[in-house]
Amino acid sequence: RTRWLTHEVLHQHLNKYALKNDEWMSAGKIAKLQEMLPQMRKDGDRVLIFSQFVQVLDILEVVLDTLQLKYLKLTGQTAVADRQSLVDAYNQNEDITVFRAFSPAADFGFETSR
């Protein structure tokens, strides 16, 4: 017998495990980022964050919003024609502290300059 799991069915069963509040903001790695990123920004540093998991980049987006840091994001969904313009924007705008990239999408070999 074949059973189909639709998005709605999965959501219904998995939703009970979703964090209801911001509990994840107290995770060790997130706490360290909350400590490091504002100081790096204050010091004028720029940050590249690569991940093999888009969900990690999505979580980081909420963290960066909470810290009120400007960022750019490059994933597999980013059109190839738009990727270089994102890199250029990062290079040209020092107000953008963080560039987040999905590792497989970033394999086209971009360079950042300071």
C-alpha positions as CSV (number, residue, x, y, z in Angstrom):
1,R,0.0,0.0,0.0
2,T,1.4,3.4,-1.0
3,R,0.7,6.4,1.2
4,W,1.4,9.9,0.1
5,L,2.7,12.5,2.5
6,T,1.6,15.9,1.4
7,H,3.1,19.1,2.6
8,E,0.0,19.7,4.8
9,V,0.2,16.3,6.4
10,L,3.9,16.8,7.1
11,H,3.3,20.2,8.5
12,Q,0.6,19.0,10.8
13,H,2.8,16.2,12.2
14,L,6.0,18.2,12.4
15,N,4.6,21.5,13.6
16,K,4.4,20.2,17.2
17,Y,8.2,20.1,17.3
18,A,8.5,23.8,16.1
19,L,10.0,26.2,18.5
20,K,7.2,28.6,19.6
21,N,9.3,31.5,20.7
22,D,12.9,32.6,20.3
23,E,14.3,29.7,22.3
24,W,16.9,29.0,19.6
25,M,18.3,32.5,20.1
26,S,19.9,31.2,23.3
27,A,21.7,28.4,21.5
28,G,25.5,28.4,22.1
29,K,26.5,29.2,18.5
30,I,23.8,31.9,18.2
31,A,24.9,33.5,21.5
32,K,28.5,33.6,20.2
33,L,27.4,35.3,17.0
34,Q,25.4,37.8,19.0
35,E,28.6,38.5,20.9
36,M,31.0,38.5,17.9
37,L,29.1,40.2,15.0
38,P,28.3,43.6,16.7
39,Q,32.0,43.8,17.8
40,M,33.2,42.9,14.3
41,R,30.9,45.6,12.9
42,K,32.2,48.1,15.4
43,D,35.8,47.2,14.4
44,G,34.9,47.7,10.7
45,D,35.3,44.0,9.9
46,R,33.2,42.4,7.2
47,V,31.9,38.8,7.5
48,L,31.4,36.0,4.9
49,I,29.2,33.1,6.2
50,F,29.0,30.0,4.1
51,S,26.7,27.1,4.8
52,Q,25.7,23.9,3.0
53,F,22.2,24.3,4.5
54,V,19.8,27.0,3.3
55,Q,17.9,26.6,6.6
56,V,21.0,27.7,8.5
57,L,21.1,30.8,6.4
58,D,17.4,31.4,7.1
59,I,18.0,31.2,10.8
60,L,21.0,33.5,10.5
61,E,18.7,36.0,8.7
62,V,16.5,36.3,11.8
63,V,19.7,36.6,14.0
64,L,21.0,39.4,11.8
65,D,17.7,41.2,11.8
66,T,17.6,41.0,15.6
67,L,21.1,42.4,15.7
68,Q,20.1,45.1,13.1
69,L,23.0,44.2,10.8
70,K,22.8,44.7,7.1
71,Y,23.4,41.6,5.0
72,L,23.1,40.0,1.6
73,K,22.2,36.4,0.8
74,L,23.2,34.2,-2.1
75,T,21.5,30.8,-2.6
76,G,20.8,28.4,-5.4
77,Q,17.6,30.4,-6.0
78,T,19.7,33.5,-6.8
79,A,19.7,34.0,-10.6
80,V,23.2,33.5,-12.0
81,A,22.9,36.8,-13.7
82,D,22.3,38.5,-10.3
83,R,25.2,36.9,-8.4
84,Q,28.0,39.2,-9.4
85,S,25.9,42.2,-8.7
86,L,25.4,41.0,-5.1
87,V,29.1,40.6,-4.7
88,D,29.7,44.0,-6.2
89,A,27.1,45.5,-3.8
90,Y,28.9,43.9,-0.8
91,N,32.2,45.2,-2.0
92,Q,31.0,48.7,-2.6
93,N,28.8,49.2,0.5
94,E,30.7,48.9,3.8
95,D,27.3,49.3,5.6
96,I,26.6,45.7,4.6
97,T,28.4,43.7,7.4
98,V,27.5,40.1,6.4
99,F,27.4,38.2,3.1
100,R,25.7,34.8,3.6
101,A,26.1,32.2,0.9
102,F,24.8,28.7,0.3
103,S,28.1,26.9,-0.4
104,P,27.1,25.0,-3.6
105,A,25.7,28.2,-5.1
106,A,28.9,30.1,-4.2
107,D,31.1,27.7,-6.1
108,F,31.3,30.0,-9.0
109,G,34.4,31.6,-7.4
110,F,33.7,35.2,-6.5
111,E,36.2,37.6,-5.0
112,T,35.5,40.2,-2.4
113,S,37.8,43.2,-2.0
114,R,38.4,45.6,0.8
